[in-house]
Each structure stands twice: as C-alpha cells, then as structure tokens.
Amino acid sequence: MRLPSGCLVRGRGLRHVLPEGPLPAFGLYLLGRRPAAVEWRHLWLRWPDFRLPSDRHATAEALREALRRAAYERVEIACGGGRGRTGTALACLAVLDGVPGNQAVAYVREHYAKGAVETPWQRRFVRGFPHT
C-alpha cells in the first residue's frame, strides 16, 4: 500500500504463501502468539484475532518504527488473514503519515483491501490513534 508520503508498505496474511519478489527487510507481525522465525528483522505484537493489541503504547512505537523504515527499506505488516489486524495497523500508519483518523479506514479500504479493518472496535482504535 502506498502511503500519502509515497512510502510503500506490504500488508499480507501469513496463512497465504509469501508473495514473489524481494523479501522484506523488516516485518511487523500482529498475532496472538509468537510467529514462526523469519530471515529478516522483525517485531511481534501480541494482537489476538478480531481484537485489539495487548499493549497500545508498544503498538504505537512499533508502527512509528515501521513508518521510519518504510522510507528506505521494504516493510511488511502481517496477521493471519491480512485483513482485520493488518488493515487496522495500516490505517494507523496512514494516520501517522498524515491521514485524519476519521478518514484512515476508508483510505486503507481504497488503497489496500475493501474488507480491511473488520470490527467496530478496530475502527474506533484507528479513529483514536495515536495511542501513547
């Protein structure tokens, strides 16, 4: 997904095959349990399916790190299916990149996936982002 600043971030579902092309240099994984090992630098946020992240402060910091890295390296954000948690995180990245919180879900649904950000509480989380 291209952010307003021009930075690119790949969102994906970990239950799907790794897309062809260059590997990411950094990954942010949003799962209820620790992900499988990968070859690149990564962070794991405890974020159960259909829920919100366990630590909002750590989430905000990890997303800021992902946005900083996206300016100069390949970044991916992923959860199990690639829609709810990944869409929520991408919408939060869009907020950090200048999209108003009340427009970020629509931005991600237009530029990433129509079904992104699946639950009402995920939408509220985005509207109230950033959390400190």
C-alpha positions in Angstrom: 0.0 0.0 0.0 1.3 3.4 -0.9 1.0 6.0 1.9 0.4 9.7 1.2 4.2 10.4 1.7 4.9 7.9 -1.1 6.3 5.2 1.2 5.3 1.6 0.4 4.3 -1.0 3.0 3.2 -4.5 2.1 0.3 -5.9 4.0 -0.4 -9.6 3.8 -1.9 -12.7 5.5 0.6 -15.1 7.0 -1.7 -18.0 6.1 -1.0 -17.2 2.5 2.1 -18.1 0.5 4.9 -15.5 0.7 4.5 -13.3 -2.4 7.1 -13.5 -5.1 9.7 -10.7 -5.3 12.2 -9.3 -2.9 12.0 -10.3 0.8 11.2 -7.6 3.3 14.0 -6.0 5.3 11.6 -5.5 8.3 8.3 -7.2 9.3 5.7 -6.3 11.9 3.7 -9.4 12.9 0.3 -9.0 14.7 -0.6 -12.3 16.2 -1.9 -13.8 19.4 1.2 -16.0 19.7 4.8 -15.6 18.6 5.2 -16.1 14.8 7.5 -18.5 13.0 11.0 -17.4 12.6 11.9 -15.3 9.5 15.2 -14.3 7.9 14.7 -10.6 8.3 14.5 -8.1 11.2 11.0 -8.2 12.7 8.8 -7.3 15.7 5.9 -9.2 17.1 3.0 -7.5 18.8 0.6 -9.7 20.8 -2.7 -9.0 19.0 -5.4 -11.7 19.2 -7.6 -12.2 16.1 -10.6 -9.9 15.9 -9.3 -8.0 18.9 -7.1 -5.0 19.7 -3.4 -5.1 20.5 -2.5 -6.0 24.1 -0.1 -3.1 24.5 -1.2 0.1 22.8 2.0 2.0 23.6 4.2 -0.7 22.2 1.9 -0.8 19.1 2.3 2.9 18.5 6.1 2.6 18.9 6.3 -0.4 16.5 4.2 1.4 13.9 6.4 4.5 14.1 9.4 2.2 13.6 7.7 0.6 10.6 7.0 4.0 9.1 10.5 5.2 9.6 11.9 2.1 8.0 9.5 2.3 5.1 11.2 5.4 3.9 14.3 3.5 3.0 13.6 -0.3 3.1 11.0 -2.9 2.3 8.5 -3.3 5.2 5.6 -5.7 5.6 2.9 -5.8 8.1 1.0 -9.1 8.5 -1.5 -11.0 10.6 -3.2 -14.4 10.0 -5.6 -13.4 7.2 -4.2 -10.0 6.3 -7.5 -8.0 6.7 -8.5 -7.1 10.3 -5.3 -6.6 12.3 -3.2 -5.8 9.3 -5.8 -3.3 7.9 -6.0 -1.7 11.4 -2.2 -1.3 11.6 -2.1 0.1 8.0 -4.8 2.6 8.9 -2.8 3.6 11.9 0.3 4.0 9.7 -1.8 6.2 7.4 -2.7 8.4 10.5 1.0 8.7 11.3 1.6 9.7 7.7 -1.0 12.5 7.8 -4.4 11.0 7.0 -7.0 12.2 9.6 -8.1 9.4 11.9 -11.7 9.6 10.8 -10.6 9.0 7.1 -7.9 6.4 7.6 -10.1 3.3 7.4 -11.6 4.5 4.1 -8.0 5.2 2.9 -6.9 1.7 3.6 -10.1 0.1 2.1 -9.4 2.1 -1.1 -5.7 1.5 -1.3 -5.2 -1.9 0.3 -8.3 -4.1 0.7 -12.0 -3.4 0.6 -12.6 -5.6 3.7 -9.8 -4.2 5.8 -10.4 -3.2 9.5 -13.0 -5.7 10.3 -14.6 -4.8 13.6 -16.2 -1.7 15.2 -13.6 -1.6 17.9 -10.8 -1.8 15.4 -12.4 1.2 13.6 -12.6 3.1 16.9 -9.0 2.2 17.6 -7.9 3.8 14.4 -10.0 7.0 15.0 -8.4 7.4 18.3 -4.8 6.7 17.1 -2.1 7.5 18.0 -2.1 6.0 21.5 0.7 6.9 23.8 
